[in-house]
Amino acid sequence: MLWDEKKAGNRYPNRKDFSFADFRPWLGFLIICSVNHETQEIYPDLVGTQVVAWDGEDMTHKIMHPTRPSNFPTKILQPFYATLENGQPMMAVHTKPDIGGKLERLILPCAADDNLIDKMISAILPNPPMADFLKTNSLLHLMS
């Protein structure tokens, strides 16, 4: 609903349409990425502190690309590229049935020119069993 509100009748909202206050409930759980359409690379400009703790490293400015070796597993990459391709917000869900764990990732496309997606905002939301699991296990390992 926030994404729809911020786009205000346009195809996409601009990343700058979102204020700090809009993100307050998700601080620490956000990843804001830039998109390079020439190279088809996506790279995080900002990785929330909680996501860094779960990853075990700061992935800021690390290039994500589906055909190049990287630290990003396909399960992480695929929703970003699907969002880029279909131009719509996406909710990706990863489960770990043995602990009752569920991790939801919301990805919102944004475009400064209302045409070409240049930013994606992602929020990662684990349920309590998954959050407990991530205290001792890497998010990158979970998504491998």
N, C-alpha and C positions, 0 to 999 in steps of 0.2 A: 504494500500500500504506500509506503514511503517513497519507493522508486517511482510509482505512478504519479504521486503528488509532485515530486521534484521534476519530472519531465514536463509537467504543465502543458500537455497537449502536443509536445514534440515527440519525435521518435525515441530519443534518449535524453536523459538528464545529463548535464555537464557535471563532472566530479566536483567542481567548485560550487554547485548548487547545494551540496550537503555541508552542513555546519558541524563544528566540533560537538555541539549539543546533540545533533542527530545521532552521532556515534557513541555518545557517552555509555549507553548500556553494553556496548560491545568492545569498549577499549580493552586492549590486551588480546582480543580475539580476532582482530582484523588483519587482512592482507590487502594492500592496495597495489595493483599492478599496472604497468604501462605496457602498451602493445606497439610493436614495430611491424607494420604491415609489409614492408619491403622484405624483411628477413623471416617473417612469421614467428618472431620471438616474442615471448611474454616474459617480463621480469618484475619481481616485486620491488616497489619503491619503498614500501613500509611494511614491516612484519611486526605484529603486536608482540609484546613481551611474553604473554602466555604461550603464544604459538612458538616463539623462539625456545622457550623452556621445554615444550613438548618435542620440538625437532631435535634439540640438543645442539643446535647451531643456528646462527642468524643467516637466513637465506636471502637477505636484502641484496638486490642487484645480481643475483645468480640467474643465469639465462635458463628459461624453460622453453624447450622445443621438442616436439614429439619424435624427431628423427636423429637427434644428437644426444650423445651420452651426457647424463647429468645426474645429480642427486635426487631428482624428482621422479618418483615412480609414476607409471601410467595412470594409476588411480587418482593421482593428484592432477596430472596434466589434462586428462580427458575432459573433465567438466569445464575447464577454462576454454579449451578449444571448441567444445560444443557450444558454449555461450557465444564465443566469437563467431562461429558459423551461423547459428540460428538467431543471434541478436536479441535473445530474450533472457530474462533472469532465469537462473537454474538453481534447483535444490538438489544436491548430491548427498546421498545417505550411505554411510559405511557402518556395518554392524559387526559385532563380535559376539555371536550367540552364546558362547560358553560363559561369558560374564554378564550377559544381558546388556551389553554396551552398544550404544548408538552414537554416532557422530554425524551431525548435519553440517553441510557447507552450503551457504547461500552465496551465489555469485551474481553481481549486478553489473551489466554493461553500461558504460558512460561514453559520451562523445562530445567534445568541445564544439564540433561543427554540426552536431545533430545528424551526422551521416556516417562517419567512420569511427568505430569504437576505438578509443585511444586509452581508456582506463577501465579497469575492472575492480570492483570492491567486493571482497569476500569476507564473510564472517564464519568462524568455525565454532560450533556449539555442541559440546559433548553432554550426554546425559550423565547423572552422577556415577553409575558404574564405569562408564568410559573415562570420565575425569579421574577417577581413582586409578584405573589402569594406566593412564598416561603419566601418573606420578612416577612410575618406575619403568615405563616403556616409551620409546621414541615414536612420535607421530609418523615420521618417515618410515620407520620399520613397520608400523601397523599398516600403512598404505602400500607396502611393497607387495 
